[in-house]
Structure formats: C-alpha cells, structure tokens
Amino acid sequence: MVEQKPSICRLVVFGHPSTKDRSGPMLESPAIVQKVNEDDTVDLVIFPVTGGTINRQRVEQGEGEYQWKWPPRV
C-alpha cells in the first residue's frame, strides 16, 4: 500500500486531552489540513465536540496528544 501524504483539505483525526489538567482520557476530533509545512508538520482547523473551531499550527503526525493521524479505514 502506498503511504498517504497530507495535503490541503484532507480530513484527519486530532488527539487532545479531555481536561485541562490532562487527568481524563484522550479525545479525538476531526480536523482539516489547512497547510502542509516544509518540515512535514501541518496546520489544522479542528472541530471539537464542544463546538466551534480551533486553529493549531505545526502539528506533528503521531498517536499522542496534540498530534494528528489518519482516520481508520472502515
């Protein structure tokens, strides 16, 4: 299988803590790639379940908090 590469308008999943003190479980929210940077990070527009949008710059790919990953195939 060919490795996917991020590009503008691609849908990804953004991982983030459920509480400010990080005591709760990690949540995942949908996000759209707004820009792909030269260092392979991306700028995202995130759509949290609480409503509104959040912009986050230079997000690295990964499975942890404040990282993005591809959505699972179903």
C-alpha positions in Angstrom: 0.0 0.0 0.0 1.3 3.5 -0.9 1.9 5.7 2.1 -0.6 8.6 2.4 0.8 12.1 2.4 -1.1 15.1 3.9 -2.4 17.7 1.6 -4.7 20.7 1.8 -8.4 19.9 2.6 -7.6 16.3 3.7 -9.6 15.1 6.8 -7.5 13.8 9.7 -8.0 13.0 13.4 -6.5 15.3 16.1 -5.8 13.8 19.5 -6.2 16.1 22.6 -6.7 15.8 26.4 -10.3 15.8 27.6 -9.4 18.0 30.6 -7.1 21.0 31.1 -5.1 19.1 33.7 -4.8 16.0 31.4 -6.3 13.7 34.1 -9.0 12.4 31.7 -8.8 10.2 28.7 -7.5 11.5 25.4 -10.2 12.6 23.0 -10.1 12.6 19.2 -11.7 15.3 17.0 -12.0 15.7 13.2 -9.7 18.3 11.6 -9.0 19.6 8.1 -5.4 20.2 6.9 -5.1 23.9 6.1 -1.4 23.9 5.2 1.4 21.4 4.8 4.7 22.9 6.1 8.2 22.2 4.7 9.1 20.3 8.0 6.3 17.8 7.3 4.1 19.3 10.1 0.6 20.5 9.2 -1.6 23.4 10.2 -5.1 22.3 11.2 -8.6 23.6 11.6 -10.0 21.3 14.4 -13.7 20.7 15.1 -14.0 19.7 18.8 -17.2 18.1 20.0 -17.8 21.1 22.3 -18.5 23.2 19.2 -16.6 26.0 17.4 -13.2 25.6 15.7 -9.6 25.7 16.9 -6.6 26.5 14.7 -3.4 24.8 15.5 -0.1 25.2 13.7 2.9 22.9 13.1 1.2 19.7 14.3 3.2 16.5 14.0 1.8 13.2 12.9 1.5 10.6 15.6 -0.7 8.8 18.1 -0.3 11.1 21.1 -1.8 14.2 22.4 -1.7 17.3 20.2 -0.8 15.1 17.2 -2.7 14.1 14.1 -3.3 10.7 12.4 -5.2 9.3 9.5 -8.8 8.2 10.2 -9.3 4.4 10.4 -10.4 2.7 7.3 -13.9 1.1 7.6 
